[in-house]
């Protein structure tokens, strides 16, 4: 019984660690939420 509980705990911890690594929210290819890309907006210097 102790072996079953410890094996279940080990698999749960490994699965949780893998899930946290895969589900990151940075934009380095890890998936999850991506940060927005800044797009330059042209600005006129002279008035019309």
Buried (B, 14 or more C-beta within 10 A) or exposed (E): EEEEEEEEEEEEEEEEEEEEEEEEEEEEEEEEEEEEEEEEEEEEEEEE
